[in-house]
Amino acid sequence: DLYRAQVAGRKVRLGVTLDPALSEMVADQGRLRQLLHNLLTNAVEALEGKPGGSITVATRLVQRNGEDVVEIVVEDNGPGLSAEECLVIFEKFRQGGNAMTDKPQGTGLGLPISRQIVEYFGGNLWVESRPGAGARFIFTVPLPVPEKITGET
C-alpha cells in the first residue's frame, strides 16, 4: 500500500501476484520489510520520468535442490542494466548508470544490504537485466525459515 501511494502520481502501475500455494511465512518482519523497501525503491527510481512504467512483485513456491523455497521477484520495465552494471551493483557504494551523466539516486548501499539480509535468511539474491529491457531482482528464502531467523524455538 505504501508504494501504491508513492507511484500514484507518477503514472506507474504497481502489480502484486501472490502464489496461492504460499500461506504464511514466519520470518524477521523488519528485515524482510527493509529488503522489499530497498528493491521497490530502486524500481521506482528506475522509472523516474518514464510514462507507462510498471513494477510487479510476484511470489511463488518453488523447489530448489529438493527443498521448498519462496521466490520473490521485483520487476520493472525501466532502462535496464548492462552486464557490467549487474556485476557491481551489489558492491557497497556502487550504482548502475553513467556516473558522468546520471544523477546519483542514493548511497549505493541498498542492494549490498539487501543481499546481506537475504543471505542471513539463508537465501540468494540476483539480478536479471539488459539495457532497454528493465530489471528483475529475484531472491529466494528457504522454507521453513531457520529458527535463528524467526526467533522461535
N, C-alpha and C positions, 0 to 999 in steps of 0.2 A: 504493500500500500504506500509506503514511503516513496518508493521510486515511481509509482504511477503518478503521484503528485509532482515529482521532480521533472518528469518528462512531459507532463500535460501541456505546458505552454510551448513546447519545442516541436510539436508535430512529429513525435516519435511514438511508435507503437511498442507497447510492452506486453509480451505474452508469457504465460506460465503454463506449463504442461506437467502434471504430476502423474507418475505411474501409479495406477490403482493397486498394483501388487505391493506397493510400499504403504504401510500403515503408519507406524510411528517409529522414530529413531531416538534413542536416548544418547545424548552427546553433550558436550560442553557448549551450551547455547551461546554464550558470549563470544567464544572463538569462532563458532560457525557463523554467527551474525557478522563478525568482523570480516571473515573470509568473503561472504557474499557481498558485503558492502564494498570491499575493495574491487571485486570483479565487476559489480554493477556500475560503480563509479567510473571505472575505466571504460566500460561500454558506453556510458552516457557521454563521456569526454570524447570518445572516438567519433561520435555522431555530431559533435559541435558544428553547427551551421549546415548540416545536411538535412534538407527536407525529405520526408518519406523514409526516415530512418526507422529501424526496428531492432528491438532487443528481445531475445527469447531466453527464458530459463526453463530447462527441462530436467526432470529427474527420471531415473529408471533403475530397476533392479537388474543386475547383470551377474553373470558368472565369470570370474577370473581365476584361473588356476584352481578350479574346482570349489571356489568359495564364493558366497554371496557378497556382493559389494553394491553400494549405492553409487551411481554415476550421476553427476550433476554437470550440466553444460550451460554456460552463459555465452550466448552467441549474439553478435551484432553484424549489421551489414555496412559497417564503416569502411574506411580506406584500406584496411588490412595491414599486414606486416610483411616485410621481406624475410627471407630465410635467415639473414644475418641478425635482424632485429629479434627474431624468435629465439635465437641463441643467447642473447644478452639481457633480455628484459627481466629475467628472474635474478639478475645480479643487483646488489644494492647500488642505488644512485644511478642506475642505467634506465633509459627510457627509449621507446621506439620513436621514430621520426627523425627528421633532419635537424640537428642542433642549431644550424645556422639560419634556417628559415622557419621552423616550427616553434610556436610559443610553448615553453615547458608547462606541463599540467600537473605539477606536484613535485614530490621529493624523489621519486624513483624507489620508494620503499614498499609500496602497496603489494606488488607482486612477490618480492622476496619474502615478505611477512606472510603472505597467503600461502606460499609454498611451505614455509615452516609450520604453519598451522595444519595443513593437510598432512605433512609428514608426521606431525605429532599425533594425528588421528590414525596413523598407520597407512595412509593412502598415498596417492600420486597426483600431481598437478602438471598439466602441459598445455601447450597452445598449438592449434592448427590454424594456419593462415597463409595468405599470399596477397601481394598487392592488388588492390581493387576488388577483393573478394570477401572482405570482412574478416572477423576473427572468431574462433571458437575456443574458449577456455574450458577445459574439461578437468574435473577432479573426481577421484574415487575415494570412498571411505568404506573400510571393511565392516561387515555385519557379523555378529554383533560388534558394536564399538567396544574396544578393550576397556576393562573395568577401570584402569588407571585414568582413562579419559572421562568416563561418566561420573566417577566418584562413588559409584555404587559398589557394595560388597556382597 
